[in-house]
Amino acid sequence: MTNIHDDLKINIDAQKARIEMDKGSIIVVGGQTGEGKTTLAVQIADYYQGSEISFEKQIATGGSQYFIKKPSIIEEKLKVMIFDEAGELIGKRAMSNFNLKMIQDFEQQRAFQIFVIMCLPSFRSLDPSLFDERGLVRFAIQVHSRSETLGKWNLYGRKAIKKLFYEMKDKPWVLKDHFFDPRSKYYVIPDADGSFYDLDPGRRAELKTYSIEGKVNLSRERKAKEEGLLTYEEIGSQVKRTKSSLYHYFSKEQIKPIDRIGNVAYFDPSVVEQIRQRKKAEEGDGK
C-alpha cells in the first residue's frame, strides 16, 4: 500500500475519530484533469481502510453510480467510498437538487459511519453551505503540478476554505489556478502541503482501465439525459408505480430500453404517457 504524507495522515485520522462519534465527514479533492485527483483519493481511502479498496465496489463515477453503489457499501459494512467525477453532476442547473439529495443522503452515511471522498475539478462548484453552516465538508485538497511520477497537493481546513470562497467570489474562472499559486496576489495559504507518488504499476493500470470505462459511461449517461430518456425510478415517480410493477408491465408489453448503461436501463419518455393512457382505460373498464 502506498505511503502518504504525515500531514494527510493527521487530518484523515481526525476524520476517522469524528466519524466514530457518529458525526460523519466528507472531504473534497479538486484539480484539473490529469493532476491525480482519483489517484490521491485512492491512497487516502486505502490508508483510511487499512487495506486496498475495491475499485469496483468503492469508486462511483458520477451521481447515478453513487446512489446505486451505496446500498452494497452499507450491506458489506465498508467504511469509505470515493465519489469520482462529482463535478459532472454539479452544474448550475443541477446544483441545488444534487446538494439537497446529498445532504439528505449524508444522514444515512453518518448512521453507517461512511467516509466519503468527493473528486471534482473545482470545489468552487459546490454550494458553500456544504462547507459552512452544514459543516459536511471537513477539509479540501487541491492537487497540482503533477509529473510522470509525482504530484503535489495543498490542504485547506474550514477557515482556509472560507478564505478561498471569499477570494473566489465574483472572480472569473480564468483566475481559478491563481488561488493556489504562491506567485499570485490571489494566493490563499494552505494549512498543509506536500507531494504524492503514483500507484504501483499494476494498480495504476487497473485504475486507469476502470476510470476510462466509468467516464465513458458517464458521458453516455449525460447524453441519455440530454435526449430525455428515463430510468425505471424516474418513470415510476411520474406514474406512481413501483419498480417491480414496471418490470412486470414492460415485460408484458415487450417494452425494451433505448439504452443500457452499466446496470441502468433508459427508456423513451413516451412510455410515461402510454402507462397513463393504459391506466385510464383500465379505470374506465372498471366502471
PAZAPA-4460 file (N, C-alpha, C; in steps of 0.05 Angstrom, whole numbers, plus 32768, in hexadecimal, padded with zeros to 4 digits):
% residues 287
    n_x    n_y    n_z   ca_x   ca_y   ca_z    c_x    c_y    c_z   seq   type   mol
   8011   7FE8   8000   8000   8000   8000   8012   8019   8000     1      M     A
   800A   802D   7FEF   801A   8045   7FED   801A   8055   8007     2      T     A
   8032   805F   800E   8034   8070   8026   802A   808C   801F     3      N     A
   801E   809A   8032   8015   80B5   802D   8022   80C7   8042     4      I     A
   8021   80E1   803C   802E   80F6   804D   8023   80F6   8069     5      H     A
   8034   80FB   807D   802C   80FC   8099   8016   8110   809E     6      D     A
   8017   8128   8091   8002   813C   8096   7FE7   8132   808C     7      D     A
   7FE7   8123   8076   7FCE   8117   806D   7FC4   8102   8081     8      L     A
   7FD6   80F2   808B   7FCE   80DE   809F   7FC1   80EA   80B7     9      K     A
   7FCD   8100   80C1   7FC2   810E   80D9   7FA5   8117   80D3    10      I     A
   7FA0   8123   80BC   7F86   812D   80B5   7F72   8116   80B1    11      N     A
   7F7B   8101   80A4   7F69   80EA   809F   7F62   80DC   80BA    12      I     A
   7F76   80D9   80CB   7F71   80CD   80E5   7F5C   80DE   80F5    13      D     A
   7F5E   80F8   80F2   7F4A   8109   8100   7F2E   8105   80F5    14      A     A
   7F2C   8100   80DB   7F11   80FA   80D0   7F07   80DF   80D9    15      Q     A
   7F19   80CB   80DB   7F11   80B1   80E5   7F06   80B3   8101    16      K     A
   7F13   80C2   8112   7F0A   80C6   812D   7EEE   80D4   812D    17      A     A
   7EEB   80E7   811C   7ED1   80F5   811A   7EBB   80E2   8111    18      R     A
   7EC1   80D1   80FD   7EAD   80BE   80F3   7EA6   80A9   8108    19      I     A
   7EB9   80A1   8118   7EB4   808D   812D   7EA2   8099   8143    20      E     A
   7EA0   80B3   8144   7E8D   80C0   8157   7E73   80C7   8149    21      M     A
   7E6E   80BA   8131   7E55   80BD   8122   7E51   80DA   8118    22      D     A
   7E67   80E9   8114   7E65   8104   8109   7E67   8105   80EB    23      K     A
   7E74   80F1   80E0   7E77   80EF   80C3   7E8B   8103   80B7    24      G     A
   7E93   80FD   809E   7EA7   810F   8091   7EA8   810A   8073    25      S     A
   7EAA   8120   8064   7EAF   811F   8048   7EC8   8130   8043    26      I     A
   7EDA   8127   8032   7EF0   8138   802A   7EEF   813B   800B    27      I     A
   7EFA   8150   8001   7EF9   8156   7FE4   7F16   8157   7FDA    28      V     A
   7F1A   8149   7FC3   7F34   814B   7FB5   7F2E   8159   7F9A    29      V     A
   7F3A   8170   7F96   7F36   817F   7F7D   7F4F   8181   7F6D    30      G     A
   7F4C   8187   7F53   7F63   818A   7F42   7F5B   8185   7F25    31      G     A
   7F6B   818F   7F13   7F66   818C   7EF7   7F6A   816F   7EEE    32      Q     A
   7F60   8169   7ED6   7F63   814E   7ECA   7F80   8145   7EC8    33      T     A
   7F86   812D   7ED2   7FA1   8123   7ED0   7FB4   812A   7EE7    34      G     A
   7FAA   8139   7EFA   7FBB   8142   7F10   7FBD   812D   7F27    35      E     A
   7FAC   8119   7F26   7FAE   8103   7F3A   7F99   8103   7F50    36      G     A
   7F82   810F   7F4A   7F6D   8110   7F5F   7F65   80F4   7F68    37      K     A
   7F5F   80E2   7F55   7F56   80C7   7F5C   7F6D   80B7   7F69    38      T     A
   7F85   80BB   7F5E   7F9C   80AD   7F6A   7FA0   80B3   7F87    39      T     A
   7F9F   80CD   7F8E   7FA2   80D5   7FAA   7F8A   80CC   7FBA    40      L     A
   7F73   80CD   7FAF   7F5B   80C4   7FBD   7F5D   80A7   7FC4    41      A     A
   7F67   8097   7FB2   7F6B   807A   7FB7   7F7F   8076   7FCD    42      V     A
   7F95   8085   7FCD   7FA9   8082   7FE2   7F9D   8089   7FFE    43      Q     A
   7F8D   809E   7FFE   7F80   80A7   8017   7F6D   8091   8021    44      I     A
   7F5D   8086   800E   7F4A   8071   8015   7F58   8058   801E    45      A     A
   7F6E   8050   8011   7F7D   8039   801A   7F87   803D   8037    46      D     A
   7F92   8054   803C   7F9C   805A   8057   7F86   8059   806C    47      Y     A
   7F6F   8065   8065   7F58   8066   8077   7F4F   8049   807D    48      Y     A
   7F4D   8039   8068   7F42   801E   806C   7F57   800B   8078    49      Q     A
   7F71   8011   8074   7F86   8000   807E   7F8C   7FE9   806B    50      G     A
   7F81   7FEA   8053   7F86   7FD6   803E   7F7D   7FE2   8024    51      S     A
   7F85   7FD5   800E   7F7E   7FE0   7FF4   7F60   7FDE   7FEF    52      E     A
   7F54   7FF4   7FE6   7F37   7FF4   7FE1   7F32   7FE6   7FC6    53      I     A
   7F19   7FDE   7FC3   7F0F   7FD2   7FAA   7F06   7FE8   7F97    54      S     A
   7F12   7FEB   7F80   7F09   8000   7F6D   7EEC   7FFB   7F65    55      F     A
   7EE6   7FE1   7F60   7ECB   7FDA   7F56   7EB6   7FE1   7F6B    56      E     A
   7EBC   7FDB   7F84   7EA8   7FDF   7F99   7EA8   7FFB   7FA5    57      K     A
   7EC0   8008   7FA7   7EC2   8020   7FB7   7EC8   803A   7FA8    58      Q     A
   7EC8   8039   7F8D   7ECA   8051   7F7E   7EB1   8054   7F6D    59      I     A
   7EA3   806A   7F70   7E8C   8070   7F60   7E92   8087   7F4D    60      A     A
   7E8F   8083   7F34   7E94   8098   7F20   7E7A   80A5   7F18    61      T     A
   7E75   80BD   7F22   7E5C   80CB   7F1D   7E47   80C5   7F31    62      G     A
   7E32   80D6   7F31   7E1D   80D4   7F45   7E0D   80BB   7F44    63      G     A
   7E06   80B1   7F2C   7DF6   8098   7F2B   7E04   8081   7F38    64      S     A
   7E1E   807E   7F31   7E2D   8068   7F3D   7E2F   806B   7F5C    65      Q     A
   7E32   8084   7F64   7E34   8088   7F81   7E1C   807D   7F90    66      Y     A
   7E04   8083   7F87   7DEC   8079   7F95   7DE6   805C   7F8F    67      F     A
   7DF1   8051   7F79   7DEE   8034   7F74   7E01   8024   7F86    68      I     A
   7E19   802E   7F89   7E2D   801E   7F98   7E2B   8021   7FB6    69      K     A
   7E1F   8036   7FC0   7E1F   803B   7FDD   7E11   8025   7FED    70      K     A
   7DFA   801A   7FE4   7DEE   8004   7FF3   7E00   7FEC   7FF8    71      P     A
   7E10   7FE4   7FE4   7E22   7FCE   7FE8   7E39   7FD5   7FFA    72      S     A
   7E41   7FEF   7FFA   7E56   7FF8   800D   7E4C   7FF4   802A    73      I     A
   7E32   7FFB   802E   7E26   7FF8   8048   7E23   7FDB   8050    74      I     A
   7E1A   7FCB   803C   7E15   7FAE   8041   7E2F   7FA0   8049    75      E     A
   7E45   7FA7   803B   7E5E   7F9A   8040   7E6E   7FA7   8057    76      E     A
   7E63   7FBC   8062   7E6E   7FCB   8079   7E8A   7FD6   8072    77      K     A
   7E8C   7FE0   8059   7EA4   7FEE   8051   7EA3   800A   805C    78      L     A
   7EB9   8016   8062   7EB9   8030   8070   7EC2   8048   8060    79      K     A
   7ECA   8044   8047   7ED3   805A   8037   7ECA   8057   801A    80      V     A
   7EC4   806E   800E   7EB9   806E   7FF3   7EC4   8086   7FE4    81      M     A
   7ECC   8082   7FCB   7ED5   8099   7FBA   7EBF   80A0   7FA7    82      I     A
   7EB7   80B9   7FA7   7EA4   80C3   7F94   7EB4   80D2   7F7F    83      F     A
   7EBB   80C5   7F69   7ECC   80D1   7F54   7EBB   80DF   7F40    84      D     A
   7EC7   80F4   7F33   7EB9   8104   7F1F   7EA0   8110   7F2A    85      E     A
   7EA0   8118   7F43   7E89   8125   7F4F   7E82   813F   7F41    86      A     A
   7E96   814C   7F35   7E91   8165   7F27   7E7F   8162   7F0F    87      G     A
   7E7D   8149   7F04   7E6B   8145   7EED   7E4E   8149   7EF5    88      E     A
   7E48   8145   7F0E   7E2C   8147   7F18   7E26   8162   7F22    89      L     A
   7E3B   8172   7F29   7E36   818B   7F37   7E38   81A3   7F24    90      I     A
   7E27   81A2   7F0E   7E25   81B9   7EFD   7E12   81CD   7F09    91      G     A
   7E0F   81E4   7EFD   7DFE   81F9   7F09   7DE1   81F0   7F0A    92      K     A
   7DD8   81E0   7EF6   7DBC   81D7   7EF6   7DB7   81C2   7F0C    93      R     A
   7DCB   81B1   7F11   7DC7   819A   7F23   7DD0   81A0   7F3F    94      A     A
   7DDE   81B6   7F43   7DEC   81BA   7F5D   7DDA   81B7   7F75    95      M     A
   7DC4   81C7   7F76   7DB4   81C7   7F8F   7DA7   81AC   7F93    96      S     A
   7D9D   819F   7F7D   7D90   8184   7F80   7DA4   8170   7F8A    97      N     A
   7DBC   8170   7F7F   7DD1   815D   7F87   7DD8   8162   7FA5    98      F     A
   7DDD   817B   7FAB   7DE6   8181   7FC7   7DD1   8178   7FDB    99      N     A
   7DB7   817D   7FD4   7DA2   8175   7FE6   7DA1   8156   7FEA   100      L     A
   7DA4   8148   7FD3   7DA4   812B   7FD4   7DBC   8121   7FE4   101      K     A
   7DD3   812E   7FE0   7DEC   8126   7FED   7DE9   812A   800B   102      M     A
   7DDE   8141   8013   7DDB   8147   802F   7DC8   8133   803D   103      I     A
   7DB2   812C   802F   7DA0   8118   803A   7DAD   80FD   803C   104      Q     A
   7DBC   80F6   8028   7DCA   80DD   8028   7DE0   80DB   803D   105      D     A
   7DEC   80F2   8043   7E02   80F3   8056   7DFA   80E9   8071   106      F     A
   7DE1   80EE   8079   7DD7   80E4   8092   7DDA   80C6   8094   107      E     A
   7DD4   80B8   807E   7DD7   809B   807E   7DF4   8093   807F   108      Q     A
   7E05   80A2   8070   7E22   809D   8070   7E2C   809E   808D   109      Q     A
   7E23   80B3   809B   7E2C   80B7   80B7   7E24   80A0   80C8   110      R     A
   7E0B   8096   80C4   7E01   8080   80D5   7E12   8067   80D0   111      A     A
   7E1C   8063   80B8   7E2C   804C   80B2   7E4A   8052   80B2   112      F     A
   7E51   806A   80BB   7E6D   8072   80BE   7E7E   806F   80A4   113      Q     A
   7E73   807A   808F   7E80   8078   8075   7E90   8092   8070   114      I     A
   7EA9   8090   806A   7EBA   80A6   8063   7EBA   80AA   8045   115      F     A
   7EB2   80C1   803B   7EAF   80C7   801F   7EC5   80DA   8015   116      V     A
   7ED2   80D2   8000   7EE6   80E3   7FF3   7EDB   80EB   7FD8   117      I     A
   7ED6   8105   7FD4   7EC9   810F   7FBC   7EDE   811C   7FAA   118      M     A
   7EE0   8113   7F91   7EF4   811E   7F7E   7EE5   812F   7F68   119      C     A
   7EEE   8147   7F64   7EE2   8158   7F50   7EF6   816D   7F46   120      L     A
   7EF2   8179   7F2F   7F06   818B   7F24   7F0C   81A3   7F37   121      P     A
   7EF7   81AE   7F43   7EFB   81C5   7F55   7EE6   81C5   7F6B   122      S     A
   7EEF   81C6   7F84   7EDB   81C7   7F9A   7ECC   81E2   7F9A   123      F     A
   7ED4   81F4   7F89   7EC5   820D   7F85   7EA9   8207   7F7B   124      R     A
   7EA6   81F0   7F6D   7E8C   81E8   7F62   7E77   81E1   7F77   125      S     A
   7E81   81D9   7F8E   7E6E   81D0   7FA3   7E60   81E7   7FB1   126      L     A
   7E49   81E2   7FBB   7E3A   81F5   7FCB   7E4A   81FB   7FE4   127      D     A
   7E51   8214   7FE9   7E62   821B   8001   7E56   8211   801B   128      P     A
   7E3B   820D   801C   7E2F   8204   8035   7E38   81E8   803D   129      S     A
   7E42   81D8   802A   7E4C   81BE   8031   7E66   81C1   8041   130      L     A
   7E74   81D7   803E   7E8C   81DC   804E   7E86   81EC   8067   131      F     A
   7E73   81FE   8065   7E6E   8211   807B   7E5B   8207   8090   132      D     A
   7E41   8211   808E   7E2F   820B   80A4   7E28   81ED   80A7   133      E     A
   7E27   81DE   8091   7E21   81C2   8093   7E39   81B2   809C   134      R     A
   7E51   81BB   8096   7E69   81AE   80A0   7E6E   8192   8097   135      G     A
   7E63   818C   807F   7E66   8170   8075   7E83   816B   806B   136      L     A
   7E8F   817F   805D   7EAA   817C   8053   7EBD   8187   8068   137      V     A
   7ECF   8175   8071   7EE1   817C   8087   7EFB   8189   807D   138      R     A
   7F05   8180   8067   7F1C   818D   805A   7F1D   8187   803D   139      F     A
   7F2C   8197   802E   7F2E   8194   8011   7F4C   8193   8009   140      A     A
   7F51   8184   7FF4   7F6D   8181   7FEA   7F6D   8189   7FCD   141      I     A
   7F80   8199   7FC5   7F84   81A0   7FA9   7F9E   8193   7F9F   142      Q     A
   7F9C   8182   7F8A   7FB3   8176   7F7E   7FBD   8186   7F66   143      V     A
   7FD7   8186   7F62   7FE2   8197   7F4C   7FFF   818E   7F45   144      H     A
   8009   8199   7F30   8026   8196   7F28   802E   8178   7F27   145      S     A
   801E   8167   7F1B   8024   814B   7F1A   8039   8145   7F04   146      R     A
   804D   8135   7F0A   8060   812C   7EF7   805A   810F   7EF0   147      S     A
   806C   8101   7EE3   8067   80E4   7EDD   8065   80D3   7EF6   148      E     A
   8073   80DB   7F0B   8074   80C9   7F23   806A   80D7   7F3C   149      T     A
   8068   80F2   7F3C   8063   8101   7F55   804E   8117   7F50   150      L     A
   803C   8119   7F64   8029   812F   7F63   802B   813F   7F7D   151      G     A
   8020   8157   7F7D   8020   8168   7F95   8004   816E   7F9E   152      K     A
   8001   8174   7FB8   7FE7   817A   7FC3   7FE8   8190   7FD8   153      W     A
   7FD3   819F   7FD9   7FCF   81B3   7FEF   7FB6   81AB   7FFE   154      N     A
   7FB7   81AD   8018   7FA0   81A6   8029   7F95   81BF   8037   155      L     A
   7F7B   81C2   8036   7F6D   81D9   8041   7F58   81D0   8056   156      Y     A
   7F5C   81DA   806E   7F48   81D5   8083   7F30   81E8   8080   157      G     A
   7F1E   81E7   8093   7F05   81F6   808F   7F09   8214   808E   158      R     A
   7F1C   821F   809E   7F21   823C   809D   7F2E   8244   8082   159      K     A
   7F41   8233   8079   7F4E   8239   8060   7F3B   8236   8048   160      A     A
   7F28   8223   804A   7F14   8220   8035   7F02   8239   8034   161      I     A
   7EFB   8243   804B   7EEB   825C   804C   7EFA   8273   803F   162      K     A
   7F14   8275   8044   7F24   8289   8037   7F25   8285   8019   163      K     A
   7F28   826C   8010   7F28   8266   7FF4   7F0D   826F   7FE6   164      L     A
   7EF7   8268   7FF3   7EDD   8270   7FE8   7EDA   828E   7FE6   165      F     A
   7EE4   829C   7FFB   7EE3   82B9   7FFA   7EF4   82C4   7FE3   166      Y     A
   7F0C   82BA   7FE0   7F1D   82C3   7FCB   7F12   82BC   7FAF   167      E     A
   7F05   82A5   7FAD   7EFB   829C   7F93   7EE1   82AB   7F8B   168      M     A
   7ED3   82B6   7F9E   7EB9   82C2   7F99   7EBB   82D7   7F83   169      K     A
   7EAA   82D5   7F6F   7EA8   82E9   7F59   7EC1   82EB   7F48   170      D     A
   7ED4   82D8   7F4C   7EEC   82D8   7F3B   7EE7   82C5   7F23   171      K     A
   7EF2   82CC   7F0B   7EEE   82BA   7EF4   7EFC   82A0   7EF7   172      P     A
   7EF2   828B   7EEA   7EFD   8270   7EEC   7F1A   826F   7EE2   173      W     A
   7F21   8282   7ED1   7F3D   8281   7EC6   7F51   8285   7EDC   174      V     A
   7F49   8290   7EF3   7F5B   8295   7F09   7F5C   827D   7F1D   175      L     A
   7F4E   8268   7F18   7F4B   8253   7F2D   7F66   8247   7F36   176      K     A
   7F79   8245   7F24   7F93   8239   7F2B   7FA3   824D   7F3C   177      D     A
   7F9D   8267   7F3A   7FAC   827B   7F49   7FAA   8278   7F67   178      H     A
   7F93   826D   7F70   7F8F   826B   7F8D   7FA1   8256   7F9A   179      F     A
   7FAD   8245   7F89   7FBF   8230   7F93   7FDC   8235   7F8B   180      F     A
   7FE1   824B   7F7F   7FFC   8251   7F75   8009   8266   7F87   181      D     A
   801F   825F   7F96   802B   8271   7FA9   8036   828B   7F9B   182      P     A
   8039   828B   7F81   8043   82A2   7F73   802D   82B6   7F6D   183      R     A
   8014   82AE   7F72   7FFD   82C0   7F6B   7FF4   82D0   7F83   184      S     A
   7FEA   82E8   7F7D   7FDF   82F9   7F93   7FC6   82EE   7F9E   185      K     A
   7FB9   82DB   7F91   7FA1   82CE   7F9A   7FA6   82B5   7FAB   186      Y     A
   7FBF   82AE   7FAF   7FC6   8296   7FBD   7FBB   8295   7FD9   187      Y     A
   7FAF   827D   7FE0   7FA6   8278   7FFB   7FB8   8263   8007   188      V     A
   7FC4   826A   801D   7FD7   8258   802A   7FC9   823F   8035   189      I     A
   7FD2   8227   802D   7FC5   820E   8036   7FCD   8208   8053   190      P     A
   7FBE   81F6   8060   7FC5   81ED   807B   7FDB   81D9   807A   191      D     A
   7FDE   81CB   8064   7FF4   81B8   8060   7FF8   81B3   8043   192      A     A
   8010   81AA   803B   8015   81A3   801F   8029   818C   801F   193      D     A
   802A   817F   8008   803D   8169   8006   803C   815D   7FEA   194      G     A
   8046   8145   7FE7   8046   8138   7FCD   803E   811B   7FD0   195      S     A
   8037   810F   7FB9   802F   80F3   7FB9   8039   80E5   7FA0   196      F     A
   8040   80CB   7FA4   8049   80BB   7F8D   8032   80AD   7F80   197      Y     A
   8037   80A2   7F68   8022   8093   7F5A   801E   8078   7F68   198      D     A
   8009   806A   7F61   8004   804F   7F6A   8018   803C   7F5D   199      L     A
   801B   8024   7F68   802D   8011   7F5B   8022   800A   7F3F   200      D     A
   8034   8001   7F2D   802C   7FFE   7F11   8013   7FED   7F0C   201      P     A
   8010   7FD7   7F1A   7FF9   7FC6   7F16   7FDF   7FD3   7F1E   202      G     A
   7FDF   7FE0   7F35   7FC7   7FED   7F3F   7FC1   8006   7F2F   203      R     A
   7FD6   8014   7F26   7FD2   802C   7F15   7FC4   8024   7EFB   204      R     A
   7FCC   800E   7EEF   7FBF   8005   7ED6   7FA2   7FFD   7EDB   205      A     A
   7F9D   7FF0   7EF2   7F82   7FE8   7EF9   7F70   8001   7EFD   206      E     A
   7F7B   8015   7F0B   7F6B   802D   7F10   7F66   803C   7EF5   207      L     A
   7F7A   803D   7EE4   7F77   804A   7ECA   7F60   803D   7EBA   208      K     A
   7F61   8023   7EB9   7F4C   8014   7EAA   7F31   8019   7EB6   209      T     A
   7F2F   8018   7ED1   7F15   801C   7EDE   7F0C   8039   7EDA   210      Y     A
   7F1D   804C   7EDC   7F16   8069   7ED9   7F0C   806F   7EBD   211      S     A
   7F1A   8064   7EA9   7F12   8069   7E8D   7EF6   805E   7E88   212      I     A
   7EF2   8045   7E91   7ED7   8039   7E8E   7EC2   8049   7E9C   213      E     A
   7EC8   8052   7EB4   7EB5   8062   7EC3   7EAE   807C   7EB6   214      G     A
   7EC3   808A   7EAB   7EBE   80A4   7E9E   7EB0   80A1   7E83   215      K     A
   7EB5   808B   7E75   7EA6   8086   7E5C   7E88   8082   7E63   216      V     A
   7E83   8072   7E78   7E67   806E   7E80   7E5A   8088   7E8A   217      N     A
   7E6A   8099   7E97   7E60   80B2   7EA1   7E58   80C4   7E89   218      L     A
   7E69   80C4   7E74   7E63   80D4   7E5C   7E49   80CA   7E4F   219      S     A
   7E46   80AF   7E4D   7E2E   80A4   7E42   7E16   80AB   7E53   220      R     A
   7E19   80AA   7E6D   7E04   80B1   7E80   7DFA   80CE   7E7B   221      E     A
   7E0E   80E0   7E78   7E07   80FC   7E74   7DF8   8100   7E59   222      R     A
   7E01   80F1   7E45   7DF3   80F2   7E2B   7DD7   80E8   7E2D   223      K     A
   7DD3   80D2   7E3C   7DB8   80C7   7E40   7DA6   80DB   7E4D   224      A     A
   7DB1   80EA   7E61   7DA1   80FF   7E6E   7D9A   8116   7E5B   225      K     A
   7DAD   811D   7E4B   7DA9   8133   7E37   7D93   812B   7E24   226      E     A
   7D91   8111   7E1E   7D7C   8107   7E0B   7D62   8102   7E19   227      E     A
   7D61   8106   7E33   7D48   8103   7E42   7D41   80E7   7E4A   228      G     A
   7D54   80D4   7E47   7D4E   80B8   7E4E   7D4A   80B6   7E6C   229      L     A
   7D3A   80A2   7E75   7D33   80A0   7E91   7D3A   8084   7E9C   230      L     A
   7D41   8083   7EB5   7D47   806A   7EC3   7D2D   805F   7ECF   231      T     A
   7D2E   8046   7ED9   7D17   803B   7EE7   7D0E   804D   7EFD   232      Y     A
   7D21   8057   7F0D   7D1A   8067   7F24   7D0C   8081   7F1C   233      E     A
   7D16   808E   7F07   7D0A   80A7   7EFD   7CEE   80A2   7EF2   234      E     A
   7CEB   808C   7EE3   7CD0   8086   7ED9   7CBD   8080   7EF0   235      I     A
   7CC6   806F   7F03   7CB5   8069   7F1A   7CAC   8081   7F29   236      G     A
   7CBE   8095   7F2C   7CB8   80AD   7F3A   7CA2   80BD   7F2C   237      S     A
   7CA2   80BC   7F12   7C8E   80CC   7F02   7C73   80BE   7F01   238      Q     A
   7C73   80A3   7F00   7C59   8095   7EFD   7C50   8088   7F17   239      V     A
   7C5F   808C   7F2D   7C58   8082   7F48   7C55   8063   7F48   240      K     A
   7C6A   8056   7F3C   7C6B   8039   7F3D   7C86   8030   7F47   241      R     A
   7C86   8018   7F53   7C9F   800E   7F5E   7CB0   8003   7F48   242      T     A
   7CCA   7FFF   7F4E   7CDC   7FF5   7F3A   7CD5   7FD8   7F31   243      K     A
   7CCC   7FC8   7F45   7CC5   7FAC   7F3F   7CAD   7FAB   7F2D   244      S     A
   7C99   7FBD   7F31   7C82   7FBD   7F1F   7C89   7FC6   7F03   245      S     A
   7C9C   7FD8   7F01   7CA5   7FE1   7EE7   7CB3   7FCA   7ED8   246      L     A
   7CC4   7FBB   7EE7   7CD1   7FA3   7EDB   7CBC   7F91   7ECE   247      Y     A
   7CA7   7F8B   7EDD   7C92   7F79   7ED4   7C84   7F85   7EBC   248      H     A
   7C7D   7F9F   7EBD   7C6F   7FAC   7EA7   7C80   7FAD   7E8E   249      Y     A
   7C99   7FB4   7E90   7CAB   7FB6   7E79   7CAF   7F9B   7E6C   250      F     A
   7CB1   7F86   7E7D   7CB4   7F6B   7E73   7C9B   7F62   7E63   251      S     A
   7C84   7F68   7E6E   7C6B   7F60   7E62   7C67   7F6F   7E47   252      K     A
   7C6E   7F89   7E47   7C6A   7F99   7E2F   7C82   7F98   7E1C   253      E     A
   7C96   7F8A   7E24   7CAF   7F87   7E14   7CBB   7FA3   7E0E   254      Q     A
   7CBD   7FB3   7E23   7CC9   7FCD   7E20   7CE7   7FCA   7E27   255      I     A
   7CF8   7FD1   7E14   7D15   7FCE   7E17   7D22   7FE9   7E1C   256      K     A
   7D38   7FE9   7E2C   7D46   8002   7E30   7D54   800C   7E17   257      P     A
   7D56   8026   7E14   7D64   8032   7DFE   7D82   802E   7E02   258      I     A
   7D8C   802F   7E1B   7DA8   802B   7E21   7DAA   801F   7E3C   259      D     A
   7DC1   8012   7E41   7DC7   8007   7E5B   7DE4   800E   7E62   260      R     A
   7DE7   801D   7E77   7E02   8027   7E7F   7E09   801B   7E9A   261      I     A
   7E1C   8009   7E9A   7E21   7FFA   7EB3   7E09   7FE9   7EBA   262      G     A
   7DFF   7FED   7ED2   7DE7   7FDE   7EDB   7DCD   7FEE   7ED8   263      N     A
   7DCF   8006   7ECB   7DB8   8018   7EC9   7DAC   8017   7EAD   264      V     A
   7D92   8012   7EAB   7D84   8012   7E92   7D77   802E   7E8D   265      A     A
   7D77   8037   7E74   7D6C   8051   7E6D   7D56   804D   7E58   266      Y     A
   7D3F   8059   7E5C   7D28   8055   7E4B   7D1F   8070   7E3E   267      F     A
   7D11   806C   7E27   7D06   8083   7E1A   7CF0   8090   7E2C   268      D     A
   7CF0   80AB   7E2F   7CDD   80B7   7E41   7CBF   80B3   7E39   269      P     A
   7CBA   80AA   7E20   7C9F   80A5   7E18   7C91   808F   7E28   270      S     A
   7CA1   807E   7E35   7C95   8069   7E45   7C84   8074   7E5C   271      V     A
   7C8B   808C   7E66   7C7C   8098   7E7C   7C60   809C   7E74   272      V     A
   7C5C   80A8   7E5C   7C41   80AD   7E52   7C33   8093   7E4C   273      E     A
   7C41   8080   7E42   7C36   8065   7E3C   7C2A   8058   7E55   274      Q     A
   7C39   805A   7E6B   7C30   804E   7E84   7C18   805D   7E8F   275      I     A
   7C18   8078   7E8C   7C02   8088   7E96   7BE8   8081   7E86   276      R     A
   7BEB   807F   7E6C   7BD4   8078   7E5B   7BC9   805C   7E62   277      Q     A
   7BDB   8049   7E66   7BD3   802E   7E6E   7BC4   802F   7E89   278      R     A
   7BCE   803F   7E9B   7BC1   8041   7EB6   7BA5   804C   7EB3   279      K     A
   7BA2   8061   7EA2   7B87   806D   7E9E   7B74   8059   7E91   280      K     A
   7B7E   8049   7E7E   7B6D   8035   7E71   7B65   8020   7E85   281      A     A
   7B77   8018   7E96   7B70   8003   7EAB   7B5C   800E   7EBE   282      E     A
   7B5F   8027   7EC6   7B4C   8033   7ED9   7B30   8036   7ECC   283      E     A
   7B30   803C   7EB1   7B17   803E   7EA2   7B09   8023   7EA0   284      G     A
   7B18   800E   7E9C   7B0D   7FF3   7E9A   7B01   7FEA   7EB5   285      D     A
   7B0C   7FF5   7ECA   7B03   7FED   7EE5   7AE9   7FFA   7EEE   286      G     A
   7AE0   800D   7EDF   7AC7   801B   7EE8   7AAF   800A   7EE2   287      K     A
***
